[in-house]
């Protein structure tokens, strides 16, 4: 059926047609017609008003990462777009499907440095996003949105930006309802699968590295099954721990900022790396040091984007493919030359030792707190993690067993965990959500506690407060000892701040008090904050400040 309406209504109808049920926004006058169009769908599309555009874009990114369906954000022109850029950057680095609609100035004012004018094609072009579109005529809205939805999820997922000139949104046009396009998926030849298996069969110490953002719900389980059937140890790339069951006998850890040195040694010793979905970026390879660029015979690389294959490391075999489809094809394959039993068992034993907290002699003992938290909370708990040295605690000592239960930016962005927790709690109403952040990251996005109050969203935020920017302080102490500057933080009264936001607050200075504080949060029926005041000298899970230069 052909309909006729103004651009803002057409856009709202189109995203409704494609199944969008939640959008995140800070409203702006540049896209008022869209807001008016969304009013007609208020019984189907939930519009979440955030307190900062970075919060809106981070929520949309987390939505895409968690659900596999594109997260949607609407922000205004100029300053709004600049504020939202952090979520777009994270979505690109993390391979998360996401579409950001940005208001734009009137078409006739372009090129004059008009009020809040920004060229979004230049600002958000490659490699910042997968694509940037500016819709110049209302009649092109349906086709552009269809294209954007396809682009954001096909191959390696990532963000798409759509610019909305304000005059276009007021234009009237005829249009039809739209349906989503099916993404084309690269087929994998039987020969390629055969070659993969032959290479593994010829190895003595094979190791699988799992990562990326193109997995379906069960994809990584298939790869796990193959690994367990053939007793191949597997690790995950940076902040991808919940792709697999950490309790499996073949799981050996995560290649992250808190990586076990014995895991690094295992990667170096392995004579064949089967890399599925991971980019083998700087964080996963510890600054490109765990794998030598010259080791051409060592890597089989499965990745959805052909451009990534051979970009840094030249694999002996590179296959452009969806990670889940590849994993399904090898799921039931049985190798006939398994000689690495001792290797797999040793790698697993190293992981179990490393993921068991040692005795920390400072209070509160964060190792004990992580064990208390793990024992109390169900497997379905979604953990969101900010950037900072504190992240080592949930990365090292929390064992993920269900998919999509870790949300953390591989981009290393502060201010992520609270917006991500808001998004997760909306998407997964029945799952507990715990956000980890430092005091610095908390201050970047604590305003979204107001969003929690407005929409009755109830995550638990664990703020690890060492009164400084810990990661930067660590690097200062290591490279410029006794010359620290700009990393001390004088914080507000967090109890009063939480009271102002109608959030429940707890303060923990001793690990023995954490359990009761957690219970009070769970019973509070509010968004909750647990401030854990830690010893600033316990700079990582492995080292105190005085040990950095030992």
N, C-alpha and C positions, 0 to 999 in steps of 0.2 A: 504493500500500500504506500502510495506517495503522500508524504506529509509536507507541510510548509511552515517554516518558523524562522526566528532570528538565530544568529550564529551561536549565541550562548546556550540556547535551548537545544539546538542541534547537537552541540558537543555533549551536553548532559545526557541526552537521549542515547548517543552513541556509546558512551562508557557504560550506561545502564544495559544496553544491548549486549555488550561484551562481558557482562557479569560482575562489574565492579560493585562492591557493596560497602566500601569504606574509602574515604579520602581524607588526607591530612592537609591542613591549610593554615595560613595566617591571611585573613581576607585583605584584599586591596581594591581600590577603586578601578584599577586597570582591568579587572575581570568581573565587574559587577553583573554583566549579563549572564555569565556562567553560574554565579551564585544564585541568580534568579531562576535559571534553568534547573539547578539542583534542588530548589525548593519543591518543584513538581515531583521529585523522586525521593522526598525525605523519608518515606516509609520503607524504602529499599536501600538507599545509599546513606550511610551514616557519615556525616560531615564532622570531623574532629577539629575543633579550633585550638591550635597550639599557641604557645606563648612566644615562640621565636621560630623563624624560618629554618634554622638549623635543626631544631627539634622536629619540625614537619618533615623535612627531607630525610632525617635519620629514621623517623618512624616508617616512612614509606620504604626506605631501603631494607629495614628489618622485616617489614611485611613481605617483601619479595623474597628475601633470604629464607624466611620461615615457611612460607606457603608455596613458593614456586610460581605464584601468580603475581603479575606486576603490581608493586606498590605504587600508589598514586598520590602525588602532591600538587597543590596549586599554590603558587606564590606570586607576589606582585613584581612589577618591573624594577629594574635598577637595584636598590639596596636589598629588596626581597630576594632577588636572584642571587646576589652576591652572598647573602647569608645562607642560602640553600645550597651553595656550591659544595659544601663539605659532604653532604649526603650523596651528591652526584659522584664526587671523587671516590667515596667509599664504595658505592655501587659498582663503579668501574673496576676498581682494584679487587673487589670481593666477588665479582661476577654475579651480581644480583639483579634480577629483572625489576625495572623501575621506570616510570614515566613522570616527568616533571613538566607541568604546564606553567608557563610564565607569562604574565601580562606584558604587553608591549605598548609603546606609545602609538599615537595615531599615525597612520601610514604617511600622511602628507607632511608630518613634522620630522621624519627620519633624515639623518645626515646633517642636522643642524645643531647637534649637541643639545637637544631638547631636554626638558625636565626628566631626569632619571633614565635617559637614553643609554642603552648598552646594546652592542651588536652581539647577540647570543650565538650566531653562527660562528663568529670568531672566538668568543669566550668559551664555548662548550664543545667546540669541534674535536676531532680526533687528536690526541688519545684521551681527552677528558670524558668523552661519551661515545656510545656506539653510533649516534646520529643526532642531528639537530634539524628540525623543520620549522619553517615559519609559514603559517597558513595565511595566504594573502586574500583569499576569497572564501566566503562561507560555504560555497558549493563543494569546496575541496576538504571540508572537515571530515566527512565519513571516510574517504579514501586515505587521508593522512593518518587518522587514528588507527585504522585497520593496519596500515603499514607499520606504525609505531609499535603496536601490540605484537606484531609478528617479529619485528627486528629485536625487540628487547629480550625475547625468549629463545630465539633460534641460535644454534651454534653455542658459542660462549655467551651466556646471558650478560646483560649490562644495561646501563641507563640510556634512555632516550629523552631528549628535551624538545618541547614544542612551544614555539613563540606564538602569542595570540595578540595581534594588533587590535587595539580597542575598537576601531571602526569596523573591522571585520566581524567582531562579535555582535554588532548591531545590524548587520546586513541580513536581509531575508532571502531564503532560498528554498527550493524544493529538494526533498531528500527521502531516501528509503531506509528502513531498518537494516542494520548490518549484522553479519555473523563473523566470528573470528576465522581467520585463515589457518589452515593446518601448516605447521612448519615442515619443511623438507628435512629429512634426516639422512645423513650419509650412510650408505650401506657398507658393511664390512665383509670383505671377501673371505671365503673359506681358506684361501691361500695365506692371508694375513694371520688368521687365527692359528693355522698350522705352524707358521714361522714363529709366532709368539711361544707356542708350546715347545717347539724344538729348541729355542734359545734357553728357555727355563730348564728343560731337560739336561742341557749341556752344562748348566751352572753347578757350582759347588756351594755357593752362599747367596742364593737369590733373596731379594728383599722387595716388597711392594710398598710404594708410597702412594697414598690416596689423598685426593684433595679436590679443590674446585667447587663450582656452584651449579653444574648442569645435571645433578643427580635427581632422579625421581624418588618417590617414597621408599622403594625397595631396592634401588639399584646397588647401593653399596653393600647391602646384605648378600647379594649374589656374589660379589667379589670376595666378601668375607668367607662365604661358603666354599668357594674355590680354594682360598688360602688355607682354610682349616682342613679340607679334604686332602690337600697336598703338603700340609705342615710348613707352609711358607710364612715367615714372619712379615708383619705389615705395620707400617707407621703412617701417621697422617701429617699433612702439611700444616703450616701455621694456622691455628684457630679453626681447625676442621675436626676436632675430636669427636663430635657427636655424629659424624658420618658413620661410625662403626661402633661396635660394642667393645668398650675398653676392658671388659671382663673376659674376653675371649683369650684362649691360651696362645693365640698367634699375635695378639696385639702387643706392640713393644714401645709405644710412646708417641709423642708429638714433636715434630721438628719446629720448635718455637723459640721465643725469647728466653724461656726457662728450660731449655733442652738439656737432657742428661748427656754428659760428655761421653758416656759409654754408648749412647745411641749414635752420636756423631761418629764415633770409632767404628760402629757397625756399618754405617752408610759408607764410610771410606773403605772398609774391608770387603764389602759386598762385591761380587764379580758380575752381578746382573741386577739392575734396578728396573722393575716394572712400574712405571709411573703412570697412574690413571687419574686424569682430571686436574692434577696439580700443574702449576706453571713452572715449578722449580725456580721461584723468585729468590730475592736476596734473603728474606727472613728464613725461608725453608732450607736454604743451603748455607746458612750462617755466613752471609756475605760472599757467596759463591766460592766458599772454601772447602766444603765437604766433598764436592765433586769437581774434579779437574776438567776443564773445558776440552782437553785433549783426549779424554777417555771415550773415544768414539764407539768402542765395542761394549760399553757398559750399560747403555740405556735403551729401553724400549719405551717410547713415549706415546700415550694415547691421550688425545686432546681434541676438543670440538672445534678449535680454530686453527686452520692450516698455517696461519702466519706465525703462530707460536712455536711450531715444530722447527727445531734447528735455530731458533732465534738467539739462544745463548749456548745451549748444549746440542751437539750434533748426535742424534741417536743412531744406533745401529738399525733401528726400525722405528719409523714414525707413522702413526695411523691417525688420520682425521676422523674422529668418531665421537658420538655421544657416549659418555662414560657408562651410563646404565645399560645401554644396548650392548656395548662391548662386554660388560660384566655378565650379562645374561647369556651371552654366547659361550663364555668359557666356564660358566658356573659348574657344570657337571663333568668337566674334563678331568681325567685322572692321569697323572704323570707316572712314568714307569721307571724313573731313575732318581728316586728320592734318596739323597745321601747327606741331607743337611739337618737331620733330627737334632743332633747336639747343638748345632748353630741356632736353630729356632728356640730350643729350650734355654740356652744361655742368654739369648736376647730377652726372652720373657722374664727370666729371673732377674736380670738387671732392671727391667722396668718395675717389677714388683718392689724391689728394694728402693728404687728412686721415688716411687709414688707413695711410699709409707713414710709419714713424717718422722724426722728425727726429734730428739729432745731439744727444744729451744729454751734457752735460759733467760730469755726476756719475757716479760708479761705485758700484754696478754700473749699467750702462745698461740699463734695463728694456725699452727699445725693441728693442735687439739681442737680449735674452733672449727676447722674444716672437717675433721672427723665427726664432731658433734652434729654439724650441719648435714653431712652425708648420711649419718645414721637416722636422723629425724625426718628428712624430706623424701618424698616418693621419687621413683625413677623418672616420672613424667615432668619433674621440675625443670623449667627452662631457666638457664643461667645466661645472663647478659653481662658482658665484661667491657670495661672501659680500657683506655690506654694508660699505662704506668707500671711501675715496678710491682705494685700490689697485685697485678694480674697474675703473677707467678703462683699465688696461693690457689685460686680456682683452676688454673691451668695444670698445675703439678699434682694437686691432691684430690681433685674431684674426678670421679670415674663416671663417664657418660655411658649409658647403656641403650638409650633410645635415640632414634634419628631426630634431627631438628630440635635439639635441646640445648644447643650452645649458639648464642648470637654474639659475635665479637668482630670488630673491624680489623681486617688484615691491613688496612691502610694506616693503622696506628693512631686513630683519631680520638682525642679526648672529648668528653661530653656526649658519648654515644650511648652508654649503658642505660641511662634513665629513659630517654626517648624510646630506645629499643624495648625496654621493659613495658612501657605503655602500649606499644604496638603489639607485643607478644600477648599481653593480657587481654587485649581486644580480640585478637585472632584466635586465641586458645583460652577461652573463658574458664574452663575447668582445670587448667594446669597451673600449679603454683609458679610464680615468676620471681626470681631473685636477681637483683642487679648489683654487681660489684663495681665500686668506683673508689678512687682516692679523693682526698679533700679538694684537690685542684680540679679534677673532673666533675665532682659534684657541683662546684660553684659555676661550672659552665652550662649546666642544664637543670639545676634545681628548680628553676621557674616552672618546669613541666609538672611539678607537684600540684600546681594550680589546675592543670589539665586533668590530673588524676582526681582531684576533688570534684571538678565540674562534671565528670562523666562516671564517677564512682568506680574508678580503676584502682586496684589494690595490690600493687607489687610490694615486695620487701626490698629495700635498698640497704645494702651493707657498705657503709662508707668507712674505708680504712684510712684513718687520719694520722699522718706523721708530721703534720704542720709544715710540709714542704713539697716541692715538686721533685719527687724521689728519683725518678729516672735521670733527670738533668743533674741533680745533686750527685748521684753516683758517678756520672761521667766527669763532673767537675773534680770530685775527690780523687778519681783515678788519674786524670790527665793534668790537673792543676791543683794539687793538694794544698790545703790551707789557704786557698784563694777563692772560696765560694762567694758567689754574688748572685742576687736576683732570684734565688730559689727558696728563700724562707717565705712562709705564708702566715699572715695574721688573719685568722678566720673569724667570722661572726659567731654569735651564740647560736649554735645549731638547734638547740632545744627551742629557743624562741622563734627561730626561722620556721621550724616545722610546725609550731603552734599556729603561726600566721597562715600557713598553707593547709591547716586542718589535717595534718598528718600525725600519726603516732610516732613517738620518739623514744629511743632507748640509748643509754650510754654505757659502754662496757670498757672497763680498764683491767679486768682480770678474766682469764678464759673460763674460770669456774662459774662466772655469772652469765655467760653467753646463752646457755640453754634456756634459762628462765626468761631472759630477754626475748629470745626467739618465740617462745610460747606466747608471751604477751602480744607480740606482733601478730601472730597467727590468729589470735582471738580478738584483735582490735577492730576488725571489720573496716579498716582504713588502709590507705597507703601508709607504709611504715618506713622509718629510717633507724638503723642501728649504727650509731657512731662507735667505732672501735678505735680507741686511742692507743696507738702502737709506739713502740720504741723506735725513734728515728734512726738509731744506729743499726737496726736489723734491716738493712737496705734491700736485700733480696731473700728468697727462700734458701739460698746457699751461703750467703756472705753477710758479715757485718761490715760497717764502713771501714773499721780499722784493719780488716783483712783484704781490702781491695788491692793493695799494692804488695801483698806478701809474695 
